[in-house]
Amino acid sequence: MQQKKNFYITTPIYYPSDNLHIGHAYTTVAADCMARFKRMQGYDVFYLTGTDEHGQKIERAAREKGKEPIQHVDEIVANIRKLWDLLLISNTDFIRTTEERHEKVVQKIFQKVYDQGDIFMSNYKGWYCSPCETYFTERQLVEGKCPDCAREVELLQEESYFFNMGKYAPRLLEHIEANPEFIQPESRRNEVVNFIKGGLEDLCVSRTSFKWGIPVPFNENHVVYVWFDALINYLTGIGYLQDEEQFNKYWPADVHLMAKDIIRFHAIIWPIMLMALDLPLPKKVCAHGWIMLEGGKMSKSKGNVVDPNILVQKYGADAVRYYLLKELTFGQDGLYSEEMMATRINADLANDLGNLISRTVAMIIKYFAGILPEQIETADLDEELKVCARQAYDEATEKLEKLDFSGYLHATSRLVSRANKYIDETAPWKLAKDERQLSRLAAVLYNLLECIRITVILTAPAMPTLITRANQQLRLWEQDEQVMWKDAGIWGIAGTGNQVFKDESLFPRIDLKNLRGEEPVEDMIEVKKPIQEEKPAMEEPTKQQHISIEDFAKLDLRVAEVIACEKMEKADKLLVLKMKLGDEERTVVSGIAQHYKPEELIGKKLVLVANLKPTKIRGVMSHGMILAASDDQYVDALTVTKDIASGNRVK
Ligand code: ME8
């Protein structure tokens, strides 16, 4: 018997500092689509995802909530698992870096690399920001100060372990050169190559400033650097040093999938770690773009995240997955809005695919009492349809192999459009009027059924429940029959003689008007009324209304430092402020020019409504609103009285 081919795919392991958003859902759905595609091709697939649970950020996030780190991550991980269930993620395993199976192996690896001399003790010298407990290089400083909180930094030195990456750089460059598929897409490969050519510094792989990590096995004062720890999940998840048989079956990984933010860790540090371990390198490291919101990249620190749970509850997993996969052009960023999503679902699924299925079923019922006779006649038009179906199969296969998910779903859409056009061209309702045309009518409906069968198979990796749901109407497959990818490449497999059934719509139309009237999902993060220039949101509410704590929690209030401020030209009341929130900088327009001179505000830490919908005021996009108290005499911008770093939440 021929042995099954194996396929191993991974997502990044996400930080459980907070619940995940649709950006994380995108990568996980994309990897899932790939895993399902490969299973349908007959591969033995291992799909790994999980969580990256150590490090100072997680420790801080837990402490901010008054919890122990493990208690905090346990709660978030439970939510993540629920989310993956909702999104129909078919991962083989879920690895947590706090699990013993992982920690033990990280320590063994650290020891081995140390013993062979690639990790060594040295002095770490860097600019240390004590409130942030973080070292920065000279280059990272902003005007000589901490790039996160803009406070003074001091040059400190401490003992740390370093990993000699430079030693392996020439080998890595050779590998990248010899394997053009290794880093995808090409733009990322160039970025990585240039970075390596710029020279690789020794990597500091231990920390002493916090405890929430895996202890260095031979020096308990140090914990292993979180990225050195995390990357190893790709080995421990499939049993490295514990289940050698399974490990040898799946390693090297076929694809590590991620977004572009972490390509360097995966295409430089990770391969070098593997070289030090004498293990083969993954076959492909692929970085997709970012899902962006109007106001910029979605990120937990900005608080402008879209919760995928709500989207799935509203539109169903198949539709949400389809939208995400189709919308992000390979390698590029894509803009998300709920309205764009609903429009896409309506156009592609409710209209094109949904109608194709419901019209075909309705016609088989109407003209043949639900049971098609044997196929009898073909015509030139049918040949063209068959060619189009074959093209869809070839192209969908090719695009998926390249992890071009959007290209793949464009290929399937073309077949659906062609089939709908075929209905207009053949006009079955006219054929039905002529007794002599009944066999032709049966052939037309059969051809449509074939197009549907092929489309449903081709879209199954993206929409896993569609085969079952469509089959309730079409009865194309036996219950529990394993549908194979290659069946979509063959014309004429659908059996005739089965009774088809009319059922409820597979993709109900979303009422866009209703959507606009309702709270759109982003409105969790946006207040609907734009800032009014003349009355900068300082009016008293006319009537006392109670809001729930959940309502209050929708507000993302942050400490934001004014780093620049100037009057807006030709506007008496407006100031344009540049504000810093942790790593991020924003422009905010505020109507307080009659109460503050620009220079008075510079350096002040104000309270900003950070998740207000960005709005254009006199041609300047304003990303948030500062809070101020007022009476008849004064307007007083709210500030913090202690030295709280910008970016922190006000709650
Ligand atoms: O980086 N658009 O975890 P993380 C698209 N723990 N994808 C996005 C996205 C967006 N707006 N935002 C996040 C880490 N992602 C490390 C990884 S792996 C050994 C350690 C996805 O929680 C995308 O895959 O910050 C990105 O690379 C990843 O989430 C970052 O997740």
Residues whose N, C-alpha, C, O or C-beta is under 5 A from the ligand:
A	BS01	ME8	P12 I13 Y14 Y15 G23 H24 Y26 T27 D52 A230 L231 M258 A259 I262 G289 W290 I291 M298
